[in-house]
Amino acid sequence: MTDFSQIMKQAQQMQQKLLAEQEKLAQTEITGSAGGGLVEVVMSGKNEVKKVKIDPSLIDPQDVAVLEDLLVAAFNDAQQKVVSEMNQGLNGILPPGMKLPF
């Protein structure tokens, strides 16, 4: 019995560490770039696009802000649809009410 309780204690500690790491990652912002920095995308650790930056030399400067906002919205819409599809696919596999932490 002691072995089982020790295993359960270790599993709970591992789960707490995993949750803490997920929270830390969720607060992290990562920047990716292309074209030598002409285009940058900032994402959260939860794969949510936070910001898109496009160098005005690529397009008409008056259109840059609108295009950046539209790209952020489009990326996040696609990401939400991926999660929705994944949840539908897992619907018959996971117990009722259980969702993955994405």
Secondary structure by P-SEA (a helix, b strand, c coil): caaaaaaaaaaaaaaaaaaaaaaaaaabbbbbbcccccbbbbbcccccccccccccccccccaaaaaaaaaaaaaaaaaaaaaaaaaaaacccccccccccc
